[in-house]
Amino acid sequence: MRFYHATRFLFPRRYELRLLLVCFLAVHVPLITVLMFEAVTMHWDLTILGVLLVATLAGTALGLAAIHALLTPVTRAIDLLEAVHAGRRVLDVPVGGQDLVGRLYLGVARAANENAARMERLVDAAERDPLTGLRNRRGFLDSAETLLDGATQAVLAIIDIDHFKQINDRFGHAEGDRVLEQFARHLENGIRRTDLAARWGGEEFIVLFVGASIAEAQAVLERLRTGLARDCVMPDPAWELTFSGGVARLAGFAGLGEATHQADAAMYAAKQAGRNRLQIAS
């Protein structure tokens, strides 16, 4: 490090030029030595000087070109590290050998992988509901945009646990949270692999059925509704846990807002009709 700091005045912003200059001077040591020797002895051999000069210039050109090429992987590694530091995803990290450059690339690859994993954990945490483990509203919207890309048909359902405020009031909020956790597991286990479920807010949940018809989505939701008491145990066996839901057609991500409004209105219609039922949006 001492020599590095001692030579910082030479091209302070261009380390590679500093290295090339040092190599350039080192290559000319033989020529300078011969010139000094012949100057002292006053015996000039122009043939030897000419050959040495040509060889020195040729060696200098080849050496500088080779060193510049050898520095290219280092420059590439620096660019990759800057990308990692900026939080950008690095997909292609070159593989080096067992030398210094290989170790540098290995370090870059580790940093890139750790950074990518950390970013994925942060994104996942930001898009997950901490209580139920389902996606939250933001996570649902991000995933729905991807799932609906190119989809010809889809169905959106909004479901709400009936009398949830009374559950909190009677059994306590801790028990209410347990009910939400059970309900989320029941929901996630009951939908198809291609479907997407999320906690929309409070005791309200949303489900996206990609590539499904109204009848197919309704059949899945009916199974969930009728099996709810079996999978979700209440503190009071006499209390029947139910939900009401609204179902709407969805053509694509651009229509998600309107479909959400329709499903929400249908869900409230199901509540007004007596709860524990599904309502199809007209």
C-alpha positions, 0 to 999 in steps of 0.5 A: 500500500505504501508504493500505491499511496506514494504514486497517487500523484501520477494519474490520481483518477486513472490507476491503470495509466499509473500501472502502464507508466510504471511498466513503461519505465521498467521496460526502458531500464535496459536501454537507459542502462546501455546508453549510460554505460556507453556515454561513460565509456565513450564507446558507441555501438550504434548497431547494438543501440539500434537493435536494443531501441527497436526491441525496447519499443516493440516490447513496450508496445506489446507489454502495454497492450497485454497489460491493458488487456489483463486489466480489462477483467478488473475493470469489469469486476469494478463495474459489477461491484458498482451495480451490486452497490446500486442495488441492481440485479447482476445476472452474469458474473464471469468465472475466473481461475485460481489467480487474483482476478478469479478471486475477485470475480468470486467475491463479486459473485458472492456479493451479487448473490447475497445482495440479490437474496437480501433484496428478495427477502426485503421485497417478500417482507414488504409484500407479505402480510406478517400475520397470515403469511399471505400476500398483502395488497401491494404483493397481490397487485404486483403478482396479479399484473404478472399473472394476468399478462396474456390471460384471456379470462380470469375471475376475481373474488372478494370474501369477508369473514362474517361477524368478525368484529363480534369474534374480537369482542367476545373472544379477544383480539388474540383469538381473532388473530388466530382465526385469521391465521386459520382462515388464511391457511384454509384459503391457501390450501383450498384454492388451485396452484394457479390461483392467487390469494391475499389479505386485502385488509382486516378480515377481507381477503381477495382471490384471483382465479387465472384462466377460470370461468365463473362456474369454476371459481364458484365451485372452488369457493363453495368448497371453501365455504362448506369446509370452513367449520371443519378446518377452522376451530372456534373457541366456542363449538356453537359458533359457526365460522362463515364467510360471504363473498362476491365474484366478478369476471376479469378480462385483464390487469387493466380491468382489475380496478373495475372488477374489484369494485364489482366483486366488493359490491357483490360481497356486500350484497351477499352480506345483506342477503343473510351472509354465508353465501356467494354473490355473482356480480351482474 
